[in-house]
Amino acid sequence: MPVYSTEEVQNTYPEIKFNIVKEKDVLEIDNIKIEVVKAIHGYNPNLKNGGQVFENVGYIIDDKQHRLYITSDTICFYNDYKADIIALPVTAHSLTMSSYEAALYTKEVEAKLVLPTHMDNEKYPTDINYMKENFAKFNVNYKVLDIEETIEI
């Protein structure tokens, strides 16, 4: 299976061969359009000396019926992306969005479903109750998947 990622990731994992993509690339795979879009990985002083991310992208996958926006690890930033479903990390800690920002971002993107991601990081844990409160406050429909659980979109 082909794997797509950035040159920075390729340089970090030279043993794996990637198809290199960059922001604004558009891929067409079996009538599915994949837009490579801007993402901004937050900064935390713990990332100094090799952990800081400079080249970050997200993906919008469009099958002409649905648009799935996979944000990557990103903080909240202004854009004009639109999608039915958004998969985004809600860990906060300056690296990604908090659940408050994620709820607001979801509304801007006009997503009808949020799939919270990256909730497996013990160093930067997600406050599940805070997430539930914010998503309820902003009437955000979400689904937290268990490890190895799948859904069909």
N, C-alpha and C positions, 0 to 999 in steps of 0.2 A: 504494500500500500504506500503510495507517495505521501511524504510528510512535508508540510510547508511551514517555514518559520523564517526568522530574520537572520541576517548575517551575524549579529551578536550572539544569538543562540548557537549558530553553527560553530563559531569560534570557541564557545564554551564547551561544546560537546563534539569535538572533531571526529570522534569515532562513529558518529551517526551522520549519514548524508541526508541533507535537507534540500528541498527545492526552495531557494531563497526568494522571499517576497519582501516588499517594502510598501509603505503607505502609498495609497492611491492605485496600487495594482488591482486589476480585475481579472479573476480566473473564471473560465467557463468549463464546467465539468458535468457531462451528461445532462445538459439543459438546466443546470443549477449555476447561478451566478454567485460568485463569492467576491465581495469587495473587501480589500485590505484597508482598514481605516486607522486613523490616529488613536493612540492611547497614551496616557501619561502615567507612568509608574511613580507613585509618591516617593519622597525622600525621607529617610530616617537615618540619623547618625550611625546607627548600628550597621548600615550598609556600606560604610567606607571600606576601602581596601579590597575591592573586588566584588562586592555585592550590589553595588549601585547599577540600576538598569537605565541605559541611555537610549536604546532603540526598542520601542514597544509598539505593538499594533494590536488591533482587535479585528474581528471578522464579522461581516454581515452576509448571511447566507440566505439567498432568495430563490425559491423554487417556483415563483410566479403565483403561488397560493399563500405562502407565509414567508415572513422575514424573521430570521433569528439573528439577534445581535449578541455576539460573544465579545464582551468588552475587554478581556484580558485583565491583568491586574492594573487598574487605573483609578485615579482620583476623579472626582467630578469635574468636568470642564465643558464649556459651551461648544455645541456643535448642532448640526441640523439632521442628525441620524433619526430614522424612523424604523420601527420594527414591531411586530406582533408580540414577540417573545424576547426577553432579554436575560442573558446569563451573566451575572456580575458578582464580584467578590464584595462582601460586606464586613471585612475584618477591621477596617479603619486603621488606627495606629499610624496615621500619616502615609501609609503605603497604598491603601485603597480607600474606597468610600466607607463612611459609616452607614448604618441602616437609614438614618435620617436623610443623608445625601442620596442614597440609593433610591429611596422612595420618591424624592423630588425628581431625580434623574429619570426614573421610570415613567413618570408623568410627562416629562418633556419628550421622551422617545415615543410616547403613546403606546407603550407595551401593555398588553392585557394579562401577561403572565411573567413573573420573575422566577428565575431559577438561581437561588443564591449558590455561589461557588466558593471554593477555597476556604471552607470552614473547617479544614483539617489541620490548620497550622497551630500547633501547641504554643509556639512562641508569641503569636498574635491571635489569640482566641476571639471568636465572635461572641458577643453578648446576645444570646438567643432571645432572652426576654425583652431586651431593648429593641431588637430587630422586630419581634412580633408586635410590640407597642407601636413602633413607627409605621410598620406596614398597615396595621389596623387604622391608625390615625389618618393615613392618607388613602385608605381604601385600596391598598395594593394586593392583588391576588398573587400568591406565591406558592411554590412547592419546593420543600426541602427534600432532596433525594437522599436516601440512605446509601451507604457505600455499596457499590455494584448494582444499585437500583437503576433502572432505565425507564424512560417514557418515550412514547412515539409522538412525534410532532407532525 
